[in-house]
């Protein structure tokens, strides 16, 4: 007796299912391309992070009480660096606004962990070319608009947190210098101290724009 012939349609279906369950073996160079692709993504991420931190913004943590009560020890901040970056690219001095809170290098305060100078955070009180005095507990600034002098701690919004200011200062700032003070005037090493003095524009890192932590004290500046 002749054997029954298999159903051709059944054979074709079986062959098609078998083909679908069989994954083609990728070419050997495919694995190398995948590795290079992942490596490229990682390198790009590192370069992007470096550029952002160097030229755009950077996070900082407050250390010490010199900016109380505006900032507390341990606060986490975002410092905006675009203004300084643009000034550097255009070969100009970066001069923040009066009342801005900035981070800068203090070149006279150098140690192993701060080869470029310790980074300090203070408030801008006086601008290039202005005369600054500290007498009898008050800061007075003299310029073309105020030849008789004015007291920024009394006229700017931040002043409500400022106590009296110890010291005996009378100086005129250079064309690229600013005068800075901590808000906690009785416990701040700033431009009143010889080891800091007036801050040259080239040492400014950037200005404070946001406090991000603690969350219940998050704030834009």
Beta strands, then each sheet from edge to edge (+ up, - down):
strand 1: 57-61
strand 2: 76-80
strand 3: 101-106
strand 4: 118-126
strand 5: 131-135
strand 6: 138-142
strand 7: 169-172
strand 8: 177-181
strand 9: 199-200
strand 10: 204-213
strand 11: 219-220
sheet 1: 1+ 2- 10+ 3- 4+ 8- 9+
sheet 2: 1+ 2- 10+ 11-
sheet 3: 6+ 5- 7+
end
